[in-house]
Amino acid sequence: MEIYTNLSEIQNPFPQAHVTIGNFDGVHLGHQMLFDQVVARARQSKGTSVAVTFDPHPLKVLSPQGIRLISTTPQKIELIERAGIDALVIIPFSREVAVTTAVEFVDEVLLRCVGMRDLVVGYDYAMGKGRQGDTAFLQHQGEEKGFSVMVMPAHYEQGMLVSSTRIRELVAEGKMRDVRRLLGRYYQIRGDVQWGRQRGGKLLGFPTANLYLSEEDLCPKRGVYVTQVIYDGRQYGGVSNIGYNPTFGDTSLVAETHIFDFKDDIYGRPLKINLLMHLRGEITFSGPEALARQICKDIEVAQKVLVKEQQRRLIAYHGNKGAENAVRVRPS
């Protein structure tokens, strides 16, 4: 996939450009259906499938406190590439871009720069200043200017509307099974492993890999989760506590993950953690011994959950008999 981070990087319009446009936060099942349609139509006409998006998310500029994102920009790029899109155009969003009218955006960006011949959008999409460029506007523009427009209907999974807004709500509620249904994969947090307070291994007997989280980002419900840990292309089972570790009075929001049968030194290395299931909320224990006993119980439950998920073919997991038995991870 070719990636353009500014319109000025596009030297010539894409040949027979079949385009979809949106913020694509989370790249959920609804977004994936848009990409599937664009890729199929482009292949049929031997054209180019193009996705157009924005960075940062427009609401991060227009209402900084009004949005907590499901996916980072690098993760969004990975997922869009996995969908088979030929070219991704990432438009830097600013208040100057926000005042562009819908007509100007169609004419100058989609037609002149991108070379759009066909457009696929979601049922609720709108572009331009004041979101005036809704689907009815786009269909009228298509009739007037010679490009076709396909509007994809709302998509539901087990009665739930697939939308980024609903997914954010479910993540905050810790309903990870429902999140997986709408995303088509597990919700993932990622980052570089940071130094912690060295209590996990020395004091409790359960070493942890720590990822510090920002309260400004979308944060799952605090508590303990069954997790699938991805490191260096391989997957491991684990349990993660997301919160402030009230037993020790910590004040930093952190995801502390105990990785089963894993002894590598990974400080400073990138780690991905899929949240499979919320086990329990954060608890303040009487001391390290009580906390260690509870961790043992959490691990026992987590191992059973992981085996069931493997049996359902949702993850590649074959128990915890040493790192040599870790297997290649399924796409996530």
Secondary structure, 3 states (H helix, E strand, C coil): CEEECCHHHCCCCCCCEEEEECCCCCCCHHHHHHHHHHHHHHHHCCCEEEEEEEECCHHHHHCHHHCCCCCCHHHHHHHHHHCCCCEEEEEECCHHHHCCCHHHHHHHHHHHHCCEEEEEEECCCCECHHHCECHHHHHHHHHHHCCEEEEECCCEECCEECCHHHHHHHHHHCCHHHHHHHHCCCEEEEEECECCCCHHHHHHCCCCEEEECCCCCCCCCCEEEEEEEEECCEEEEEEEEEECCHHHCCCCCEEEEEECCCCCCCCCCEEEEEEEEEEECCCCCCCHHHHHHHHHHHHHHHHHHHHHHHHCCCCCCCCCCCHHHCEECCCC
